[in-house]
Amino acid sequence: MTETDNDPIYAHFLGTWELDTATCDYQQGEPPWSDIHRIRRDGDDLVIEHNWTDAEGEEHTALFRGLPDGNRAPFDGRPLADQLQLTAPSEHELNMAAFRDGLELMTATRTMADDGMSLELVQTVHLPDLTTSTNRAIYLRVD
């Protein structure tokens, strides 16, 4: 696929994705009861809205927005992150990284299946004691 104004390289990711809870493999924290990702464009920005219900039944929302150009941009993720980086290296991969004080704290890689109906999300967190933990899950296309 060639990137144009109407057809960005990440176009296959646009839509709504629902967590397949049976696929969760978490090294950090408990998997959520439910999770919906909405990925959309807003002008030149890519917007990822994340709505989930945690293992205790509490609902949460997070919104990530930016140009998927590989540059770090200011991000109000206090106290955890102050910069966000979005990249779309191919039509099958969409990446995000969060930084604080110049240090990479988290990466999230979304890899699209060939049929475009599911994606794997691999989130790696770099902990203060220099260890890492990784959470993996599959999301299914809703629309």
N, C-alpha and C positions, 0 to 999 in steps of 0.2 A: 504494500500500500504506500502511496506517495502522500506526504503531508501537504495539504492545501488549507486555505482559510476555512473551507467547508468540511474538510475531512482530515482532522488531525491524526497523527500516528496513534494516539490513545483512544480513538473513536470506539473501538470494540469494548472498552471498559465502561462507556457511558450507559447508565441505566441503574436499576435497583437489584441488589444482591442480598440474599438471605443466607445466614449461617446454617450449615448442616451440622447440628450440634454433635452428631455421632462421630464426626471426623476430628474433633478437637483433641489436640495433643499439646498440653500446656506444661511447661517447666516452671512458669511463674504465675501464681494466682490460680483461681478456680475459673473454669470456662463459664461463659455467660449462659443463661437460660435461653436467650434469644439475642439476635444481632442483625440489624439491617444496615447495609451501606448503600448510600445513594451517591452516584458519581455523575456529575454534570458539568457543563460549561457555563460560565457567566462571563460574556465578552471573551477576552483572551485567557481569563483565569480558569483553572481546573478547580472544582469544588468537590470535596469528599465529606459527606455528612454521615456520621456514624451514630446510630441509636441502638442502645443495648439495655437489656435487663440483666443485672449481675446475679450471681449465685444466691444472694440474699433477697432478691426480688426488687432491688432498687433500680429505677430507670435513670439512664445517663445519656447525654448527647455531647458530641464533640464535632467541631467543624474545622476543616483544614482547607485553605485556599491559597492558590498561588499559580505562577507561571511554571509549567513543567519544562523549564529550560536548564535545569542543573545548577542554577545560581542559588545561593542562600539568601533568604529574605527574612526581615524581622518577623517575629511570631510572638504573640502574647500568650504563651503557654505557662505562665507563672504558676508555681515556682520551678517547673520542670524544664522548660525550654524557652530560648529567646530567639532561635532561628529555625527555619524550616526550608528544606530543599526537596523539590519535586523533579523527577526525571522520567522520561518515557523513552528508554533506549531502543525499544522495538514495539511493534503492534501487539506483542504478547507479554510485555512486561511494563509495569508501572511501579515506580519506587518512590519512597518518601524517607527522609532522614530528619531527625530532630537534634538540635545542638543547644548547648548552654555554655556560655563563655568560651566558645570555639571548640568545645569537645563534643564529639558525636556520642549521643546518649541512646539513640534508638534508630533502628532501620525497619522499614516495612516494605516487603516486596510482594507485589501481586503478580502472579503468573497465570495467564489465560490459557485454558485448555484449547486445543485445536478446533473443537466444535463451537467455541464461544459461549457455551452454556454453563461453565463453571470456572472458578478461579481459585487458586491456592494463595492464601495470605500467610506469609512467614514474617513474624515480628520478632526481632532480636533486641534485647535491652542490655545495655552495658552498665553494670552495677558499680557503685563506688569502690567495692573491694576488688575491682578489676576482673571479676567473673562476668560471664554472660549467661542469659537464659533466653530460650527461644520458644515461642508459641506458634503452633501451626494449626490451620483449619481450612476447610473448603467452603466456599460460598457458591450458591446456585443462583442463576439469573432468574429474576422475577419478571422483569420487563426490559 
